[in-house]
Amino acid sequence: MRGLIWVTVVLAGLWGGWWLVGSRGVKAAAEEWFAAQAARGIEAGYADMTVAGFPNRFDLTVSEPELGDPATGLGWRAPFAQVFAMTWKPWHLIAALPGGQVFRLPGGEVTLDGTRMMGSLLLVPGSDLALAEAVAEGEALALAPGLGGMRGAERVVVSIRADQTREHGYRIGAKLSGLGLDAVWAAGAGLPAEIAEGYLDATADLSAAIDRHAAETRPALQQLDLTASRLVWGELNLSATGQLAADAAGFAAGQIDIRVENWRLLPPLLVATGTITADFAPTLTRGLEVMAEQGGEPEVLTLPLVARDGTMSLGPLPLGAAPYWGVRSDG
């Protein structure tokens, strides 16, 4: 019995030593990350940093973190940020963020409040620490004073998972409910001030894997397969499927077919958002009527989003340059 007690004491001491070494390593890694951002010219700071969770977890809490990019004017700050990991599974991280986050944007500052604002990051154990899965979610989200026409959402979930059947392939998903919108232009379009639901299911092929070398390899989008997507906004329902891929020049090329049910709500919506003028709305409506009649369903409109030769168009409307998906050099 005495021998068993001594074995238990020794094992407990070893485990405690492992936690102490590991916790110091976690804190040092976080401090080095902030220092590395500052070395790159990014404004990066915090008020305090602690590690708790003995004996089974590493719970990192960063008080008053703040990041900013002087070149773009973008920035972010929060009352705190927390990252949790089990001591025996440090490649699986859980993050928690509070309300009161402030995003600095070119148009001013936006404050994000909400509940259950959490994220999960699962890496592949090994020297490369490749991304296996990442999920972010939040509930009762509120943006003040708002971002564009958005005011908040009841719930948002976004995920990305490595697709083992494709080289550098990733499955992307998003789901939202109760997306609050600007009541003034929603009313001007004859629509409710809330998008009931939306979802997206897509697969993206990148030029390189998302791993710890990503800052050097700079993974760029090479192909996007939009398997399914849908947006339900009052009587206006939109869905889209299709594929885009980088062409020889590096520009997105391909076609996404967008299906719009009750499309007659579109012209007043475009007027309310300032996309088109009220004088142009009747002309657009007549053109869309012709396209809908050709499809055989008068209240359903199918618009092809076409990318070709470096340009994009939506049906008959030119949209300008197509996205560039090539791998740019640092120069």
PyMOL commands that set and color helices and strands:
alter all, ss='L'
color gray80, all
select helices_A, chain A and resi 2-39+183-188+214-217+263-272+281-295
alter helices_A, ss='H'
color red, helices_A
select strands_A, chain A and resi 43-45+48-52+57-63+66-69+74-77+80-86+89-96+101-105+108-123+131-147+150-163+169-181+194-206+221-233+236-246+252-261+300-308+311-314+317-321
alter strands_A, ss='S'
color yellow, strands_A
deselect
rebuild
show_as cartoon
